[in-house]
Amino acid sequence: MSGQPHSRHALVTGGGRGIGLAIASALTQAGATVTIVGRDRATLDRAVASGAAHFAAAADVADQAAVSTAISEAAKRQPIDILVANAGIAESAPFAKSDAALFRRMMDVNVMGVVYAAQAALPSLKTRPYGRIVAIASTAGLKGYAYVSAYSAAKHAVIGLVRSLALELANTNITVNAVCPGFTETDLLTGSIDNIMSKTGRSREQAVAELAKHNPQGRLIKPSEVADTVLFLCGEDAGAITGQAIAIAGGEV
C-alpha cells in the first residue's frame, strides 16, 4: 500500500459506470474512502451496493450549484484529498452540422464540469497533507479526429485548464494532471459504434475494428488500464508529476 491513497477521501464524478466506475473501484481497493457523483441515482446506488464506492451523490456536473452542493456535503463527511473529474459526454457530427448547441453541450459537461468540480473541491484539498486533481480527458485533447470537432475542442480545453491550474498550484501540496485514454471499452463508446453501424452498414465487429485501428496495438483500451494510471497519480509517490497529459493509447499519440 506504500505510495497509494490509503485512508484518503476520493471523489469521482461520473463514477457510476465505465471508466469512472473502474477508477472508483481501484481507489476503493487501494483503501480510499470513495464518493461517486453522477446524474443517475440508480446507477450510483448499484455501484455502491457492489462495493465499488462507499457513498454517492446525484448531480449533473454541468449544474454548478448541484456540483457544489454535492462536493460540499461530501467534504463535510470527510475532507476531500483526491478529485477525479471523469464525467463526460461525446457526440459526433460533421463540422458543418455541428451547431452551437452541440458545442455548448460538449463544453458544459466536458470542460465546465471539470471547472465546477475543481472549484468546489479546492477549499478541502488545500487543507490536506497532499491533494490530487486528475481530469479524464482523451486522446481527442491531444490530436484531432474527424467528425468530433466539438468534443475534441472541449478535451483540448480540459488539457489547457490542467496545465494552467497545475502551475497556479505548483507551490502547494496539490498536483493537477490529465489522463487521456484512446478509444476505451465503455458504454460511451457504444454510441460511437452504433453510429458507425447505422451510417455505414458495417457490422458491430467491423465498427469496433474501425475504432481499434487508431491504436497501434490494434485494440481498444480497458477501463482498468486507465484506472491504474489514475491510481498511481493519486499516490504519494507521484508528487513531482503535475501539469501532465498522459496518453493511455497504445502508442497512438
N, C-alpha and C positions, 0 to 999 in steps of 0.2 A: 504493500500500500504506500510505500515511500514515494513522495512526489505526487501522489494522487489526491483528489479533492475530498479526502476523508473528513467527515463531520461538517462539511460546508453546506450552505444552503444554495442550491442552484435553481434558477427559474428558467424554463424553456418555453418560448412561445411557439405555437403550432406543434405542441408536444404530444398530441393525441394520435398521430399517425405518421407513417413514412419516416423520413429522416429524423424528424423531431422526436418521434417515439423511440427510435433506436438510440438517440442521444440521451433522452431521459432515462432509458433502461440502463445504459452504460454508466451514467453518473450514479444511479441508484446502486448498481452492483459495486461501484467503487467506494460506496459508503456515504455518499452525499444525501442530504435531505432534498428531495426534488419536488418542486411545484410546477405544474404544467398549465399553460394558458392556451385557450383556443375558442373557436366560435361554437362548436357543437358539444353541449354538455354531456350528452350520452356517450360520445366517443371518448371524452376525457374521463368520465366515470369508469368506462371499461378499462382504460389504461391504468387507472389507479387500482381497480379490482384485480388486474393481472399482476400487480406488483412492480410495474414499470415506473411508477411515481408514487409519492406519498399524499400530495394534495393537488387540487385542481381548481381553477377559476375560469369561468366563461367570460370572454371578452373578445371583441373584434379589434385587432391591432391597428386598424385604420381609424378607430374611435379613440381619440386621445384621452378623453375623460374616463372611458371604460378601462383602458390600459392602466392609466394612473391609479385608479381605484384598486384594480386587481393586484398591482405590484405593491402598492402601499399596504394593503391588507396582508399580503404575503410577508412583507418585511416586518410587520408588527408581530407576526407569529415567530419569526426568526430572521435576523438581519441577513440580507442577500449578499453572498460572496461572489456568485457567478451568474451572469446573464448570457443566455444563448438565444439570440434573436433569429429564430429559424422560420417563423411564419412567412409564407409567400404564396403567390399565385402566378400562373403563367397562361398566357393566351397567345395564339398565333394568328397572323393575318398579313397579307401583303401590305407594304407600307402605304400604298395609295388608298387602301381600305381601312387603315388604322386611324380611326377618328380620335378626337380629343378625349372622348370619354374612355376609350381603351387606354390611352396614355395615362390618364388620371388614375384609373384603376390600378395600373401597374405601379405607378409612383406612390399612391396612397398606401397600398399594402406592403410592397417590397422595400420602399425607402422610408416613408413616414412611419411605418410600423416599427422599424429599427430605431428611428429618432425618438418616437414616443416612449418606447420601452427603455432605451438608454437614459433618457432624461428622468424617467420615473425611478430607475434603479440606482442612479449615481449617488444620491444622498446616502443610501445604505452602503453601497460599495466603498465609499470614501471612509467609512468608519471601521472597516475590516482590516485584518493584518495584511491581506492582499486581495485584490479584486480582479475579476476576469470578465471581459466582454468579448463574445465571439458572435459574429454575424455570419449566417449561412448565405453566401452569395451564389455564384455559379461561374462556370467557365464562360457563360454569356456576359460576365462582367470583365472578362479578360480578352475576349475576342468577339467578333461578330458572327451571327448566324442569320441566314435569310429567313424572312417571314416572322421574325420575332423582334422587330426593331424596338418596340415599346418595352418589352421585357428586358432586352439587352441594355437599353438605355438606363433602366431602373437599376439593374445589377451593377453597371458601371458606376452609377451614383453611390451605391452602397459601398463599393470599394474606395471611392474618393472620401466618403464620410469616415470610414475606418482609418484610413491613412492620416486624415486631418485630426480626428479625435485622439488617435494614438500619440501624436506629437503634443497635443494640448495636455494630455495626462501623463506625459513621459516622466515628469518629476514627482509622480505619485506612485502608489503601490498597485495601480490598475494598468493592465495591458489590454489592448484592443486589436483584434485580428479578424480576418475574414477567411472562411473556408469555402472553396469554390469547386463543388462537385461537377463532374461531367454528367451525362445522361445516367440517371440512377433509377433503380428498380423500385418505384413508388407509385402510389395512386395518382400523383400529379402527372407522372409520365404516361399513365394510361390514356389520359385525354389527348396527348400528342399522338400516341399510337392509333387511337380511334380516328383522329383527324386525318392521318396519313391513309388509313384504310378507306375512309369514306371518299376522299378526294382522288385517290389513285387506283382504287380497286384492288390493292395489294392484300395479301393475307396478313394475319397477325404476325406470323413468323417473318415475313418479308418486311413488314413495318418495323419490327424490332431490329432487324438486321440493318435497315436504313439508318437508324439512330446509332447502333453499336459501331458502325463503320467509322464514326468520328474518333473513336478511341483506338489508338494504335494497337492495343491489346485485343481489339475485336470483341469487346464485351461491354455490358452495362456495369456501372458501379453498384456495389452493395451498400445499403444504408449503414451497415455495421462498419464499413471501411471509413465512412465519413465520421461516424461516432467515435471511432478510435482516435482520429486526429483531434477532434474536439476535446476528448478526454485528456490527451497529452497537453494541449494548450491551456487547459484548466488547472493543471497541476503546478506545484511549486517550482518544479524544475524548468518550467517554461517562462520564467520571469524576465529573461532577456529577449524574448520574442514578442515584438509588438509592431503594429503597423503593416503586417504582412497579409498577403492574399495567397493562400496555399491551395494549389490545384490538386484535386483528387480525381485524376482523369486519365490514367494510364499513359501519360506522355503526350496527350493531345496538345497541351499548351506548353 
